[in-house]
């Protein structure tokens, strides 16, 4: 891995770097065994880069190898989401920690108007669902569980229904629910 890709961190203890180097052969073995059809070298490189930049997120009581396996699983999930996003025209899920975005051309005007009053996170979740993302993919992109995404989505739909009923002069059965 080129040294320019590794984030510089003067506060990171040397023991962390040494432990990472010591576990490198084990990481390669885990990547080859657990994910045989993927490019294991790139997955290991992504894992190491993430571990170096997020070294403070390792919790006490969790072994280094266990934490690195969790990071590798997380990086694999990010890679899978990015790959599926590339297949969808106009819809992107960035690999960084920013919110996912859906281009306006992929949604119709009525949907954009309906989600406009929603909070930013709820709006992004509803638009990603409309674009065809699964609850798991949306959860990974937002750092939330599948169940929490379902709850946010349900509340957003209820809020859109309430707004539509309040704006609509014609009262119907759907507004009573």
C-alpha positions in Angstrom: 0.0 0.0 0.0 1.5 3.4 -0.9 2.3 5.6 2.1 0.4 8.5 0.7 -2.9 6.5 1.0 -2.3 5.9 4.7 -3.6 8.8 6.8 -1.0 10.3 9.0 -1.8 10.2 12.7 0.9 11.2 15.1 -1.3 10.2 18.1 -1.7 6.5 17.0 0.5 4.3 19.3 3.3 2.4 17.7 2.0 -0.8 19.3 -1.2 -0.5 17.2 0.8 -0.3 14.0 2.9 -3.3 15.1 -0.1 -5.3 15.9 -1.6 -4.5 12.5 1.5 -5.6 10.8 1.6 -8.8 12.9 -2.1 -9.6 11.9 -1.5 -8.9 8.2 -1.0 -12.6 7.2 -4.0 -13.6 9.2 -6.1 -10.9 7.5 -5.1 -12.2 4.1 -6.0 -15.8 5.1 -9.4 -14.6 6.4 -10.1 -12.6 3.2 -9.3 -15.6 1.0 -11.2 -18.1 3.1 -14.3 -15.9 3.9 -14.6 -14.1 0.5 -13.1 -16.5 -2.1 -14.7 -14.9 -5.1 -13.6 -11.3 -4.3 -10.2 -9.6 -4.8 -8.8 -10.3 -1.4 -5.8 -8.0 -1.7 -8.0 -4.9 -2.3 -10.3 -5.9 0.6 -7.3 -6.3 2.9 -5.9 -2.9 1.7 -9.3 -1.2 2.3 -9.5 -2.8 5.8 -6.0 -1.7 6.7 -6.6 1.8 5.5 -9.9 2.1 7.4 -8.3 0.6 10.6 -5.4 3.1 10.4 -7.8 6.0 10.1 -10.3 4.8 12.7 -7.9 3.2 15.1 -9.6 4.9 18.1 -12.9 3.0 17.4 -11.4 -0.3 18.6 -13.1 -0.9 21.9 -11.3 -2.2 25.0 -12.0 -5.9 25.6 -12.3 -6.7 21.8 -9.2 -8.5 20.4 -7.4 -6.9 17.5 -8.2 -9.8 15.2 -11.9 -9.7 16.0 -12.0 -6.0 15.4 -10.1 -6.3 12.1 -12.6 -9.0 11.0 -15.5 -6.7 11.8 -13.8 -3.9 9.9 -13.2 -6.3 7.0 -16.9 -7.3 7.0 -17.9 -3.6 7.1 -15.6 -2.8 4.2 -17.0 -5.7 2.2 -20.5 -4.5 2.7 -19.5 -1.0 1.6 -17.9 -2.4 -1.5 -21.1 -4.4 -2.3 -23.3 -1.4 -1.9 -21.0 0.7 -4.1 -21.0 -2.1 -6.8 -24.8 -2.3 -6.7 -25.0 1.5 -6.9 -22.9 1.6 -10.0 -25.5 -0.7 -11.7 -28.2 1.8 -10.9 -28.1 4.8 -13.3 -28.2 8.1 -11.5 -28.3 6.7 -8.0 -25.1 6.7 -5.9 -24.1 5.6 -2.5 -20.7 7.2 -1.6 -18.1 5.2 0.2 -17.4 8.0 2.6 -19.6 8.7 5.6 -21.8 11.4 3.9 -25.5 10.8 3.2 -26.5 8.9 0.1 -28.0 10.9 -2.7 -30.6 10.1 -5.4 -30.6 12.3 -8.5 -33.9 14.2 -9.1 -34.2 12.7 -12.6 -34.8 9.2 -11.1 -37.8 10.3 -9.1 -41.1 11.8 -10.2 -42.2 15.3 -9.3 -45.0 14.1 -7.0 -42.6 12.0 -4.9 -40.1 14.9 -4.7 -42.9 17.2 -3.5 -44.2 14.7 -1.0 -40.8 14.1 0.6 -39.7 17.8 0.6 -41.1 18.7 4.1 -39.4 15.6 5.6 -36.2 15.8 7.6 -33.1 15.2 5.5 -32.4 11.6 6.8 -36.0 10.5 6.3 -36.1 12.1 2.9 -32.9 10.2 1.9 -34.3 6.9 3.2 -37.6 7.3 1.4 -35.9 8.2 -1.9 -33.4 5.3 -1.6 -36.4 2.9 -1.1 -38.1 4.4 -4.1 -34.9 3.8 -6.1 -35.0 0.1 -5.2 -32.4 -0.2 -2.4 -33.2 -2.8 0.3 -33.5 -2.0 3.9 -30.2 -3.6 4.6 -28.4 -1.6 2.0 -30.0 1.6 3.3 -29.1 0.7 6.8 -25.4 0.1 6.0 -25.3 3.4 4.1 -26.7 5.3 7.1 -25.0 3.3 9.8 -28.4 2.1 11.2 -30.1 -1.3 11.6 -32.6 -2.7 9.1 -35.3 -2.4 11.7 -34.5 1.3 12.5 -34.6 2.1 8.7 -38.1 0.4 8.6 -39.3 2.5 11.5 -38.0 5.8 10.0 -39.5 4.9 6.7 -42.9 4.1 8.2 -43.0 7.4 10.2 -42.0 9.3 7.0 -44.8 7.7 5.1 -47.3 8.5 7.9 -46.1 12.1 7.9 -46.5 12.3 4.1 -50.0 10.8 4.4 -50.9 13.4 7.1 -49.6 16.3 5.1 -51.5 15.1 2.0 -54.7 14.8 4.0 -54.3 18.2 5.7 -53.7 19.8 2.3 -56.5 17.9 0.6 -60.0 19.4 1.0 -61.6 16.0 0.0 -61.7 13.8 3.1 -61.5 10.1 2.3 -61.1 6.8 4.0 -57.3 6.8 3.7 -57.0 9.9 5.8 -59.0 8.4 8.6 -56.4 5.7 9.2 
